[in-house]
Amino acid sequence: MNNEVKNAINALRVLSVDQVEAANSGHPGMPMGAAPVIYELYANHMQHVPSRPDWKNRDRFVLSAGHGSALLYSLLHLYGYGELSVEDLKAFRQLDAKTPGHPEYGHTVGVEATTGPLGAGMAMAVGMAMAEKHLAARFNKPGYEIVDHHTFVMGGDGCLMEGISSEAFSLAGTLGLNKLIVLYDSNNITIEGKTDIAFTEDVSKRMEAFGFQVLHVDDANDIEAVGKAIESAKADTTRPSFIEIKSVIGYGAPAVEGNPAAHGAALGAENVAAMRKNLGWPSDVPFEVGADVYAHYKAIADENMKGFDEWSILFDRYAKAYPEEAALWQEAHRPITMADLPEDFFDLGTESAATRALGGKMIQKVKDVVPLMVGGSADLAPSNKSFMDGAGVFSKDTPEGRNIHYGVRELAMTAIANGMLLHGGLRTFAATFFVFSDYIKPMARLSSLMEIPQIFVLTHDSIGVGEDGPTHEPIEQLSMLRAMPNFNVFRPADATETAYGWALALTSQKTPTALVLSRQGLPYLTKSGEGALRGAYVLSDSEKEVPDGILLASGSEVGLAMDAQKVLREAGEDVRVVSVPCMDLFEQQDAAYKEAVLPPAVTKRISIEAGATLPWGRYVGLAGKSIGIDTFGASAPASALFKRFGLTVDNVVATYRSL
């Protein structure tokens, strides 16, 4: 290693430590140990161009060990990504800075995914590698490999302890994702101490069992060995690769090297001074890096520009040779609008059916309207009605297939779907039973945080599951997902609302959508469901100018509200029925619309929903009542359960009269 490279690596270490010191908060140890690895990767093995951060054929890098964000920011700064300045580094972890505590997608140029929850980045990288493999199979032609890049992900012991990484890597091995390369920063340290207090397995054997090529580097500072391992990984055309690289946490600071103390706290002035001296760093001034170091990184970036120019020429030739494919490529990289949806998209007929069955019919439409839609279920496609007929299955041998068999892996499924969406060029959905949204929730939260329009198909939405019992009957899940910022929970009442729910999901640009669908059959109710796109609307109005009362409901309970309206009207009480498929959308409407749907003068209000009553208070007010379920369910036929929990016309009428 010559002095020029040594200084370039040490610049990463010093800038990372200086960021943590300036904030008096952060994680310096991992950046100090792993700096040579990320340097070697970006300098000699990655296809990346700082001035073209959105290049479609760039290699992707995900820092799954997101606590080491200072290392990534130092690298992006030195390469000139997004004009990330020294001042931005000095503002590390401060309000509105480009350098938040953990990497955030869409916030800092060059960050490919929001990472923080350990292991999440590992699974999202699997999704990116799947996207590359699928798009290559769909678009590449002999002599025109316009999709040809790798996905790299770096994580540590914590990432490999989290179950999500095992879920994702098991699938990656099964699918033979040979362009996925995992860099394991193995320093044997976590917050509580050495890893052997809780983590003694042979990780390499586990990865071999998953179907990975496993490689070892004994010293992270040996960048020649690191480089050879990366090239060996690239050379394997049948398996993903896992490179275990032994590093020393806090490398360069003698007092804390190899010590848990280096993990999550500033080193302090004395240790920083000792580190600079030990590394032979020429300056004692924080954030001061020589012009020669910047010139070194710029030369690499300039050289990489040749790869982008060559690809651009190749794509222009491809577009002339294959104009239809090129047009589809461009189409796949732009948002979907309502104008893109054909007129018959919203026509599901007037049949009475379970909304999961109606959702299945919509998926058959969606697959044709959005030819780059891929998706799958966590081993529940027959129940979720989520299999796209005639679209093939994504497998090791048929990566052009659009249906994904995720296996029983809800958590990884969601992260992988996020990774595919982040990669670009695809739209995605993930499906499971609604009660298992408990398993998808952490990664659905990242969908919301990253502002990516992930689609969730969540069926068997209530005690209508019946005989499967409380473990399979969602109660609090609607409230849980509704509480999440930037997340649309859409529970349709019938065919028309189901179609509009899918329209909402497809045309969303920054907000994930959960389509919450019933197992049991529901009546056809609505001639027009456009109001559903406003979250709540008057489905059946009172004949009076001011209604006597209002019944609000979502999903399967809207039909119940309609039946109760008839009984009340016959008894002289003329009430309005409001369908509320999506509270999140309704809250975005202006005050005039909300008051038109729910006139403040009408205080006799009842909400009806087969779930927790918690979210309905803001709509029924102190004078109203909520009919719902605030206990766990039971095992019995659905009809018996709806009667047990008061979801009947008689109870709705009695409750209204009690107001």
Disulfide bonds with the S-S distance in Angstrom:
none
